[in-house]
Amino acid sequence: MFEFDRAKLIASIGGPAILLLLCVLLQLAQSAYPDLFMYDRALLAGGQWWRLLSGHLVHTNSAHLLLNGVAIVAVWFVFGQSCLLGKRHPVVAYLELTVVLSLLISAGLWFWFPEVQVYYGLSGVLHGLFCFAAVSELFQRRWSGGLLLIGCFVKVGWELLAGPSAATASMIEADVAVSSHLLGTLFGTLIGVIVGVIVGVSTRRKKPE
């Protein structure tokens, strides 16, 4: 993780840049159509399925967007060279992972956390990206990924026990959805393990006998 390869790091920026741009554009659109994009349980029940994805790309205010925008950049900087995000098509792999995490977290909120009626923001997906990348570091024998993975689980566990940061809630003008952090952490870890095993098996098969 701490080996620096400028070319690989720059090549990996496409996915995070597109994700950040989508968040900014949808935030602008939300100013004109404030109720069109967020995860809303009642409206989802009415068939507005796009909210399963768009709810993760809009934010309660500019501070919320800025906070998650910084996190997008931070995750990219720390894990931008992760080979499991796709050597040949890193942009596609990154965006596909973002979509899958968004849909899984939305499904998790729907089935396991029915008390969450409305949800905005990318924080759950960011937890998933972080854990996926940390697991990928482990599969590349970069053991610091294990420490980062444990740290994320400890953070989420603390949020569940002690409650989320009041300062963050005040900044984003909404309750912090710890449930989405939990789901992102679990799904990101699970997908990382699945992809790591598949990549490992594929790599061994390609090696000459």
C-alpha positions in Angstrom: 0.0 0.0 0.0 2.8 2.4 0.8 4.8 1.7 -2.3 4.3 4.7 -4.5 3.9 4.3 -8.3 2.8 7.7 -9.7 1.7 6.3 -13.1 -0.6 3.7 -11.5 -2.0 6.2 -9.1 -2.8 8.7 -11.9 -4.3 5.9 -14.0 -6.6 5.0 -11.2 -8.1 8.4 -10.7 -10.8 8.1 -13.5 -13.4 6.2 -11.4 -13.2 8.5 -8.3 -13.2 11.6 -10.5 -16.4 10.4 -12.3 -18.0 9.5 -9.0 -17.2 12.9 -7.5 -18.5 14.6 -10.7 -21.8 12.7 -10.5 -22.3 13.7 -6.9 -21.7 17.4 -7.7 -24.1 17.3 -10.7 -26.8 15.5 -8.8 -26.4 17.9 -5.9 -27.0 20.8 -8.4 -30.0 18.9 -9.8 -31.3 18.4 -6.3 -31.5 22.1 -5.7 -34.1 22.3 -8.5 -35.8 19.0 -7.7 -35.2 18.5 -3.9 -37.3 15.4 -3.5 -36.4 13.5 -6.6 -33.2 11.6 -5.8 -32.9 10.6 -2.1 -33.6 7.2 -0.7 -37.2 7.5 0.4 -38.8 4.3 1.7 -42.4 5.4 0.9 -41.6 6.5 -2.6 -39.5 3.4 -3.3 -42.6 1.4 -2.3 -44.4 3.3 -5.0 -42.0 2.1 -7.7 -39.4 4.9 -7.8 -36.5 2.4 -8.0 -33.9 4.8 -9.2 -33.7 6.0 -5.6 -31.9 2.8 -4.7 -28.9 4.2 -6.5 -29.4 8.0 -6.6 -29.9 8.2 -2.9 -26.2 7.5 -2.4 -25.1 10.3 -4.8 -27.0 13.2 -3.2 -26.2 14.9 0.1 -28.1 17.0 2.6 -26.0 20.1 2.1 -22.7 21.4 0.7 -20.8 20.4 3.9 -22.0 16.8 3.6 -20.9 16.7 -0.1 -17.6 18.2 0.7 -17.0 15.7 3.6 -17.7 12.8 1.3 -15.8 14.3 -1.6 -12.7 14.5 0.6 -13.2 10.9 1.6 -13.4 9.8 -2.1 -10.0 11.5 -2.7 -8.6 10.0 0.5 -9.6 6.4 -0.3 -8.2 6.9 -3.8 -4.9 8.2 -2.5 -4.5 5.4 0.0 -5.7 2.5 -2.2 -5.4 3.9 -5.8 -3.0 1.1 -6.8 -5.2 -1.8 -5.7 -5.0 -4.3 -8.5 -8.4 -5.9 -7.6 -10.1 -2.7 -8.8 -9.2 -3.7 -12.3 -5.9 -3.6 -14.1 -7.3 -3.3 -17.6 -10.5 -1.3 -16.9 -10.0 0.4 -13.5 -12.7 3.1 -14.2 -15.3 0.5 -15.2 -14.4 -1.8 -12.2 -14.5 1.1 -9.7 -17.9 2.4 -11.0 -19.3 -1.2 -11.1 -18.3 -1.7 -7.5 -19.8 1.6 -6.5 -23.1 0.7 -8.1 -23.2 -2.8 -6.6 -22.4 -1.4 -3.1 -25.1 1.2 -3.5 -27.8 -1.3 -4.5 -26.8 -3.8 -1.7 -26.8 -1.1 0.9 -30.2 0.1 -0.2 -31.5 -3.4 -0.1 -30.0 -3.9 3.4 -31.7 -0.7 4.6 -35.0 -1.8 3.1 -35.0 -5.3 4.6 -33.0 -4.9 7.9 -33.5 -1.3 8.9 -37.1 -0.4 8.1 -36.8 2.5 10.6 -34.6 4.4 8.1 -37.3 6.2 6.1 -35.0 8.7 4.3 -31.3 8.5 3.5 -28.8 10.7 1.7 -25.2 10.4 1.1 -22.2 8.3 0.0 -20.8 7.4 3.4 -22.0 3.8 3.4 -20.6 3.2 -0.1 -17.3 4.8 1.0 -17.1 2.4 3.9 -17.6 -0.4 1.4 -14.9 0.9 -1.0 -12.5 1.2 1.9 -13.1 -2.3 3.2 -13.0 -3.8 -0.3 -9.6 -2.1 -0.9 -8.2 -3.1 2.5 -9.1 -6.8 1.7 -7.5 -6.5 -1.7 -4.3 -5.3 0.0 -4.4 -8.5 2.1 -4.7 -10.6 -1.0 -1.7 -8.8 -2.4 0.2 -9.7 0.8 0.3 -6.1 2.0 -0.5 -6.8 5.7 -1.2 -3.2 6.6 -4.6 -3.7 4.8 -5.6 -5.9 7.7 -4.9 -3.2 10.2 -7.0 -0.7 8.2 -9.8 -3.3 7.9 -9.8 -3.9 11.6 -9.8 -0.1 12.2 -12.9 0.3 10.1 -14.8 -2.4 11.9 -13.7 -0.9 15.3 -15.0 2.5 14.1 -18.3 1.2 13.0 -18.6 -0.9 16.2 -18.0 2.2 18.3 -20.6 4.2 16.4 -23.1 1.4 17.1 -22.3 1.3 20.8 -21.7 5.0 21.6 -23.6 6.7 18.8 -22.3 8.7 15.8 -20.5 12.0 16.1 -22.7 14.8 17.2 -20.4 17.3 15.4 -20.9 15.4 12.1 -24.6 15.3 12.5 -24.6 19.1 13.1 -22.4 19.7 10.1 -24.6 17.7 7.7 -27.8 18.8 9.3 -29.1 15.2 9.6 -28.7 12.1 11.7 -25.7 10.0 10.7 -26.9 6.7 9.3 -24.7 4.3 11.1 -26.7 1.4 9.6 -25.4 2.3 6.1 -21.8 2.4 7.5 -22.4 -1.1 8.9 -23.8 -2.4 5.7 -21.1 -0.8 3.6 -18.4 -2.4 5.8 -19.9 -5.8 5.7 -20.7 -5.8 1.9 -17.4 -4.3 1.0 -15.5 -6.9 3.0 -17.5 -9.7 1.5 -17.1 -8.6 -2.1 -13.4 -8.1 -1.5 -13.0 -11.7 -0.3 -15.1 -13.0 -3.2 -13.2 -11.0 -5.8 -9.9 -11.9 -4.2 -10.6 -15.6 -4.3 -11.8 -15.4 -7.9 -8.7 -13.4 -9.0 -6.4 -15.8 -7.1 -7.9 -18.9 -8.7 -7.8 -17.3 -12.2 -4.2 -16.3 -11.7 -3.1 -19.8 -10.6 -4.9 -21.4 -13.6 -3.0 -19.1 -16.0 0.4 -20.1 -14.6 2.2 -22.7 -16.7 2.6 -26.1 -15.2 
